[in-house]
Amino acid sequence: MSHRFSTINVVSKEHLDDLNHVNNVQYLSWAQEIAKAHWEKIKEQLEDTPAVWMVRNHEVSYRLGAFLGDSIRVETYVKEIRGPLSLRIVEFFDHKTNRLLVSCKTQWCWVELDNRKPLKISEPIKTLFLSPSPPV
């Protein structure tokens, strides 16, 4: 199993929608933020990264709401890698109860920086993402 990378977010007023729970778009924003933070941690161990990650699609499942002042633990890991594609899972938990609030599956594509053509994900990147232990 791939290692998990996590952060904690506290719900503030700007995260809320008209129903006074966390806005659906906010979860996607947090999913993007943690994916970027996880990649930045991984990238520290690589010599050169001539490509960038681009989102191909998101699938989001909403289970429970989160409200003002709630602490949300956001966890992510890369589940699989095939060619230029990776499947990243992001899960949002109520930090106090450990109940799953929202889950997001995002397919990312590794593309060349200059021409945006898909590029096969290298073995070092695969190893760092799919290793059961976290990057140092």
TIMIFI-646768 format. One record per atom (N, C-alpha, C): residue number from 1; x, y, z; residue in three letters. Coordinates in steps of 0.1 Angstrom, whole numbers, plus 5000, padded with zeros to 4 digits. Layout:
[site NUM [X Y Z] ala]
...
//
This chain:
[site 1 [5008 4988 5000] met]
[site 1 [5000 5000 5000] met]
[site 1 [5009 5012 5000] met]
[site 2 [5004 5023 4993] ser]
[site 2 [5012 5035 4992] ser]
[site 2 [5011 5042 5006] ser]
[site 3 [5021 5050 5008] his]
[site 3 [5021 5058 5021] his]
[site 3 [5011 5069 5020] his]
[site 4 [5006 5074 5031] arg]
[site 4 [4997 5085 5032] arg]
[site 4 [5003 5098 5036] arg]
[site 5 [4999 5108 5030] phe]
[site 5 [5003 5122 5034] phe]
[site 5 [4991 5129 5039] phe]
[site 6 [4993 5136 5050] ser]
[site 6 [4981 5142 5056] ser]
[site 6 [4983 5157 5061] ser]
[site 7 [4972 5164 5062] thr]
[site 7 [4972 5177 5068] thr]
[site 7 [4959 5179 5076] thr]
[site 8 [4958 5189 5084] ile]
[site 8 [4946 5192 5091] ile]
[site 8 [4941 5206 5087] ile]
[site 9 [4928 5207 5084] asn]
[site 9 [4922 5220 5080] asn]
[site 9 [4911 5223 5090] asn]
[site 10 [4910 5235 5095] val]
[site 10 [4899 5239 5104] val]
[site 10 [4890 5248 5095] val]
[site 11 [4877 5244 5096] val]
[site 11 [4867 5251 5088] val]
[site 11 [4864 5265 5093] val]
[site 12 [4866 5274 5084] ser]
[site 12 [4863 5288 5087] ser]
[site 12 [4851 5293 5079] ser]
[site 13 [4847 5305 5082] lys]
[site 13 [4835 5311 5075] lys]
[site 13 [4836 5311 5060] lys]
[site 14 [4848 5314 5055] glu]
[site 14 [4849 5315 5040] glu]
[site 14 [4848 5301 5033] glu]
[site 15 [4849 5290 5041] his]
[site 15 [4847 5277 5035] his]
[site 15 [4833 5272 5034] his]
[site 16 [4824 5280 5039] leu]
[site 16 [4810 5276 5040] leu]
[site 16 [4802 5281 5028] leu]
[site 17 [4791 5273 5025] asp]
[site 17 [4781 5278 5015] asp]
[site 17 [4769 5283 5021] asp]
[site 18 [4758 5285 5013] asp]
[site 18 [4746 5290 5018] asp]
[site 18 [4739 5281 5028] asp]
[site 19 [4742 5268 5028] leu]
[site 19 [4736 5259 5038] leu]
[site 19 [4745 5258 5051] leu]
[site 20 [4755 5266 5052] asn]
[site 20 [4764 5267 5064] asn]
[site 20 [4772 5254 5066] asn]
[site 21 [4775 5247 5055] his]
[site 21 [4784 5236 5056] his]
[site 21 [4795 5238 5046] his]
[site 22 [4806 5230 5046] val]
[site 22 [4817 5233 5037] val]
[site 22 [4812 5231 5023] val]
[site 23 [4815 5241 5015] asn]
[site 23 [4812 5242 5001] asn]
[site 23 [4818 5231 4993] asn]
[site 24 [4811 5225 4984] asn]
[site 24 [4816 5214 4975] asn]
[site 24 [4829 5218 4968] asn]
[site 25 [4830 5230 4963] val]
[site 25 [4842 5235 4956] val]
[site 25 [4854 5235 4966] val]
[site 26 [4851 5238 4978] gln]
[site 26 [4862 5239 4988] gln]
[site 26 [4869 5225 4989] gln]
[site 27 [4862 5214 4989] tyr]
[site 27 [4868 5201 4990] tyr]
[site 27 [4878 5199 4978] tyr]
[site 28 [4874 5203 4966] leu]
[site 28 [4883 5202 4954] leu]
[site 28 [4895 5211 4956] leu]
[site 29 [4893 5223 4961] ser]
[site 29 [4905 5231 4964] ser]
[site 29 [4914 5225 4974] ser]
[site 30 [4909 5219 4985] trp]
[site 30 [4918 5212 4994] trp]
[site 30 [4924 5200 4988] trp]
[site 31 [4917 5193 4979] ala]
[site 31 [4923 5181 4973] ala]
[site 31 [4935 5185 4964] ala]
[site 32 [4933 5197 4957] gln]
[site 32 [4944 5202 4949] gln]
[site 32 [4956 5206 4957] gln]
[site 33 [4953 5213 4968] glu]
[site 33 [4964 5218 4977] glu]
[site 33 [4972 5206 4983] glu]
[site 34 [4965 5196 4988] ile]
[site 34 [4972 5185 4994] ile]
[site 34 [4980 5177 4983] ile]
[site 35 [4974 5175 4971] ala]
[site 35 [4982 5169 4961] ala]
[site 35 [4995 5176 4957] ala]
[site 36 [4994 5189 4957] lys]
[site 36 [5006 5198 4954] lys]
[site 36 [5016 5196 4965] lys]
[site 37 [5011 5197 4978] ala]
[site 37 [5020 5196 4989] ala]
[site 37 [5027 5182 4989] ala]
[site 38 [5019 5172 4986] his]
[site 38 [5025 5158 4986] his]
[site 38 [5036 5157 4975] his]
[site 39 [5033 5163 4963] trp]
[site 39 [5042 5162 4952] trp]
[site 39 [5055 5170 4956] trp]
[site 40 [5053 5182 4962] glu]
[site 40 [5065 5190 4966] glu]
[site 40 [5074 5182 4975] glu]
[site 41 [5068 5174 4984] lys]
[site 41 [5076 5165 4993] lys]
[site 41 [5083 5154 4986] lys]
[site 42 [5076 5148 4976] ile]
[site 42 [5082 5138 4968] ile]
[site 42 [5093 5144 4959] ile]
[site 43 [5091 5155 4953] lys]
[site 43 [5100 5162 4944] lys]
[site 43 [5113 5165 4950] lys]
[site 44 [5114 5167 4963] glu]
[site 44 [5126 5170 4970] glu]
[site 44 [5136 5159 4969] glu]
[site 45 [5132 5147 4966] gln]
[site 45 [5141 5135 4965] gln]
[site 45 [5145 5132 4950] gln]
[site 46 [5140 5140 4941] leu]
[site 46 [5143 5138 4927] leu]
[site 46 [5153 5149 4922] leu]
[site 47 [5161 5145 4912] glu]
[site 47 [5171 5154 4906] glu]
[site 47 [5165 5164 4897] glu]
[site 48 [5156 5159 4888] asp]
[site 48 [5151 5168 4877] asp]
[site 48 [5137 5163 4874] asp]
[site 49 [5128 5172 4873] thr]
[site 49 [5114 5169 4869] thr]
[site 49 [5110 5177 4857] thr]
[site 50 [5112 5172 4845] pro]
[site 50 [5109 5179 4833] pro]
[site 50 [5095 5179 4829] pro]
[site 51 [5086 5176 4838] ala]
[site 51 [5072 5175 4835] ala]
[site 51 [5063 5181 4846] ala]
[site 52 [5050 5182 4844] val]
[site 52 [5041 5187 4854] val]
[site 52 [5029 5178 4854] val]
[site 53 [5022 5179 4865] trp]
[site 53 [5009 5172 4867] trp]
[site 53 [4997 5180 4862] trp]
[site 54 [4988 5174 4855] met]
[site 54 [4976 5181 4850] met]
[site 54 [4964 5172 4854] met]
[site 55 [4954 5177 4859] val]
[site 55 [4942 5169 4862] val]
[site 55 [4935 5165 4849] val]
[site 56 [4931 5152 4849] arg]
[site 56 [4924 5146 4838] arg]
[site 56 [4909 5146 4842] arg]
[site 57 [4906 5141 4855] asn]
[site 57 [4892 5141 4859] asn]
[site 57 [4892 5140 4875] asn]
[site 58 [4881 5144 4880] his]
[site 58 [4878 5143 4895] his]
[site 58 [4865 5135 4896] his]
[site 59 [4865 5126 4906] glu]
[site 59 [4852 5120 4911] glu]
[site 59 [4851 5122 4926] glu]
[site 60 [4841 5129 4930] val]
[site 60 [4839 5132 4944] val]
[site 60 [4826 5126 4949] val]
[site 61 [4828 5120 4961] ser]
[site 61 [4816 5114 4968] ser]
[site 61 [4815 5121 4981] ser]
[site 62 [4803 5127 4983] tyr]
[site 62 [4800 5134 4996] tyr]
[site 62 [4792 5125 5005] tyr]
[site 63 [4796 5123 5017] arg]
[site 63 [4789 5115 5027] arg]
[site 63 [4783 5123 5038] arg]
[site 64 [4791 5131 5045] leu]
[site 64 [4787 5139 5056] leu]
[site 64 [4791 5153 5055] leu]
[site 65 [4784 5162 5061] gly]
[site 65 [4788 5176 5061] gly]
[site 65 [4798 5180 5072] gly]
[site 66 [4805 5191 5069] ala]
[site 66 [4814 5196 5079] ala]
[site 66 [4810 5211 5081] ala]
[site 67 [4812 5216 5093] phe]
[site 67 [4806 5229 5097] phe]
[site 67 [4817 5238 5103] phe]
[site 68 [4813 5250 5105] leu]
[site 68 [4822 5260 5111] leu]
[site 68 [4829 5255 5124] leu]
[site 69 [4842 5256 5124] gly]
[site 69 [4850 5252 5135] gly]
[site 69 [4855 5237 5135] gly]
[site 70 [4849 5229 5126] asp]
[site 70 [4853 5215 5126] asp]
[site 70 [4867 5214 5121] asp]
[site 71 [4874 5204 5127] ser]
[site 71 [4888 5200 5122] ser]
[site 71 [4886 5189 5112] ser]
[site 72 [4892 5191 5100] ile]
[site 72 [4891 5180 5090] ile]
[site 72 [4905 5175 5087] ile]
[site 73 [4907 5162 5089] arg]
[site 73 [4920 5156 5085] arg]
[site 73 [4919 5152 5070] arg]
[site 74 [4928 5157 5062] val]
[site 74 [4928 5154 5048] val]
[site 74 [4940 5144 5046] val]
[site 75 [4937 5133 5040] glu]
[site 75 [4947 5123 5037] glu]
[site 75 [4947 5120 5022] glu]
[site 76 [4959 5118 5017] thr]
[site 76 [4961 5114 5003] thr]
[site 76 [4971 5104 5001] thr]
[site 77 [4969 5097 4990] tyr]
[site 77 [4980 5087 4986] tyr]
[site 77 [4977 5084 4971] tyr]
[site 78 [4987 5079 4964] val]
[site 78 [4986 5075 4950] val]
[site 78 [4983 5060 4950] val]
[site 79 [4972 5056 4944] lys]
[site 79 [4967 5042 4945] lys]
[site 79 [4974 5034 4934] lys]
[site 80 [4975 5040 4922] glu]
[site 80 [4981 5033 4910] glu]
[site 80 [4987 5042 4900] glu]
[site 81 [4996 5037 4893] ile]
[site 81 [5003 5045 4882] ile]
[site 81 [5004 5036 4870] ile]
[site 82 [4999 5041 4859] arg]
[site 82 [5000 5034 4846] arg]
[site 82 [5004 5044 4835] arg]
[site 83 [5015 5042 4829] gly]
[site 83 [5020 5050 4818] gly]
[site 83 [5021 5065 4823] gly]
[site 84 [5014 5074 4817] pro]
[site 84 [5015 5088 4822] pro]
[site 84 [5004 5092 4832] pro]
[site 85 [4996 5082 4836] leu]
[site 85 [4985 5084 4845] leu]
[site 85 [4987 5079 4859] leu]
[site 86 [4982 5087 4869] ser]
[site 86 [4982 5083 4883] ser]
[site 86 [4968 5085 4888] ser]
[site 87 [4964 5076 4897] leu]
[site 87 [4951 5077 4904] leu]
[site 87 [4954 5081 4918] leu]
[site 88 [4950 5093 4922] arg]
[site 88 [4953 5098 4936] arg]
[site 88 [4939 5098 4943] arg]
[site 89 [4940 5093 4955] ile]
[site 89 [4929 5093 4964] ile]
[site 89 [4931 5104 4975] ile]
[site 90 [4920 5112 4977] val]
[site 90 [4920 5121 4988] val]
[site 90 [4908 5119 4997] val]
[site 91 [4910 5117 5010] glu]
[site 91 [4899 5114 5019] glu]
[site 91 [4899 5125 5029] glu]
[site 92 [4887 5129 5033] phe]
[site 92 [4884 5140 5043] phe]
[site 92 [4877 5134 5055] phe]
[site 93 [4883 5134 5066] phe]
[site 93 [4878 5128 5078] phe]
[site 93 [4875 5139 5089] phe]
[site 94 [4864 5137 5097] asp]
[site 94 [4862 5145 5109] asp]
[site 94 [4874 5141 5118] asp]
[site 95 [4882 5150 5122] his]
[site 95 [4894 5147 5129] his]
[site 95 [4891 5142 5143] his]
[site 96 [4879 5146 5149] lys]
[site 96 [4875 5141 5162] lys]
[site 96 [4869 5127 5162] lys]
[site 97 [4861 5124 5152] thr]
[site 97 [4854 5112 5152] thr]
[site 97 [4859 5101 5143] thr]
[site 98 [4869 5106 5134] asn]
[site 98 [4874 5097 5123] asn]
[site 98 [4864 5093 5113] asn]
[site 99 [4853 5099 5113] arg]
[site 99 [4843 5095 5103] arg]
[site 99 [4846 5101 5089] arg]
[site 100 [4845 5093 5079] leu]
[site 100 [4848 5098 5065] leu]
[site 100 [4837 5108 5061] leu]
[site 101 [4841 5120 5057] leu]
[site 101 [4831 5130 5052] leu]
[site 101 [4830 5130 5037] leu]
[site 102 [4841 5130 5030] val]
[site 102 [4842 5131 5016] val]
[site 102 [4853 5123 5010] val]
[site 103 [4852 5117 4999] ser]
[site 103 [4863 5110 4992] ser]
[site 103 [4864 5115 4978] ser]
[site 104 [4876 5116 4973] cys]
[site 104 [4879 5122 4960] cys]
[site 104 [4889 5113 4953] cys]
[site 105 [4886 5109 4941] lys]
[site 105 [4895 5102 4932] lys]
[site 105 [4899 5111 4921] lys]
[site 106 [4911 5114 4919] thr]
[site 106 [4916 5122 4908] thr]
[site 106 [4926 5115 4899] thr]
[site 107 [4923 5115 4886] gln]
[site 107 [4933 5110 4877] gln]
[site 107 [4941 5122 4872] gln]
[site 108 [4954 5120 4875] trp]
[site 108 [4964 5131 4871] trp]
[site 108 [4972 5125 4859] trp]
[site 109 [4976 5134 4850] cys]
[site 109 [4984 5130 4838] cys]
[site 109 [4998 5138 4839] cys]
[site 110 [5008 5131 4838] trp]
[site 110 [5022 5136 4838] trp]
[site 110 [5025 5141 4824] trp]
[site 111 [5027 5153 4822] val]
[site 111 [5030 5159 4808] val]
[site 111 [5042 5167 4808] val]
[site 112 [5048 5166 4796] glu]
[site 112 [5061 5174 4793] glu]
[site 112 [5058 5189 4795] glu]
[site 113 [5067 5195 4802] leu]
[site 113 [5065 5210 4805] leu]
[site 113 [5064 5218 4792] leu]
[site 114 [5073 5215 4782] asp]
[site 114 [5073 5224 4770] asp]
[site 114 [5061 5222 4761] asp]
[site 115 [5057 5210 4758] asn]
[site 115 [5046 5208 4748] asn]
[site 115 [5033 5201 4753] asn]
[site 116 [5033 5199 4766] arg]
[site 116 [5021 5193 4773] arg]
[site 116 [5017 5179 4767] arg]
[site 117 [5026 5172 4762] lys]
[site 117 [5024 5158 4757] lys]
[site 117 [5025 5149 4769] lys]
[site 118 [5017 5138 4770] pro]
[site 118 [5018 5129 4781] pro]
[site 118 [5032 5122 4781] pro]
[site 119 [5037 5120 4793] leu]
[site 119 [5050 5114 4794] leu]
[site 119 [5049 5102 4804] leu]
[site 120 [5055 5091 4801] lys]
[site 120 [5055 5080 4810] lys]
[site 120 [5061 5084 4824] lys]
[site 121 [5054 5080 4835] ile]
[site 121 [5060 5083 4848] ile]
[site 121 [5072 5075 4851] ile]
[site 122 [5083 5081 4855] ser]
[site 122 [5095 5074 4857] ser]
[site 122 [5095 5064 4869] ser]
[site 123 [5103 5054 4869] glu]
[site 123 [5104 5045 4880] glu]
[site 123 [5107 5052 4893] glu]
[site 124 [5117 5061 4894] pro]
[site 124 [5119 5068 4907] pro]
[site 124 [5106 5075 4912] pro]
[site 125 [5099 5081 4904] ile]
[site 125 [5086 5087 4908] ile]
[site 125 [5076 5077 4913] ile]
[site 126 [5075 5066 4905] lys]
[site 126 [5066 5055 4909] lys]
[site 126 [5070 5050 4923] lys]
[site 127 [5083 5047 4925] thr]
[site 127 [5087 5041 4937] thr]
[site 127 [5084 5051 4949] thr]
[site 128 [5087 5064 4947] leu]
[site 128 [5084 5073 4958] leu]
[site 128 [5069 5074 4962] leu]
[site 129 [5061 5074 4951] phe]
[site 129 [5046 5075 4954] phe]
[site 129 [5041 5062 4960] phe]
[site 130 [5045 5050 4955] leu]
[site 130 [5039 5038 4958] leu]
[site 130 [5046 5030 4970] leu]
[site 131 [5057 5036 4974] ser]
[site 131 [5064 5029 4986] ser]
[site 131 [5055 5030 4998] ser]
[site 132 [5055 5019 5006] pro]
[site 132 [5046 5020 5018] pro]
[site 132 [5052 5030 5029] pro]
[site 133 [5064 5033 5028] ser]
[site 133 [5069 5043 5038] ser]
[site 133 [5070 5057 5033] ser]
[site 134 [5068 5067 5041] pro]
[site 134 [5068 5081 5036] pro]
[site 134 [5081 5085 5032] pro]
[site 135 [5082 5095 5023] pro]
[site 135 [5095 5101 5019] pro]
[site 135 [5101 5107 5031] pro]
[site 136 [5115 5107 5031] val]
[site 136 [5122 5112 5042] val]
[site 136 [5123 5128 5041] val]
//
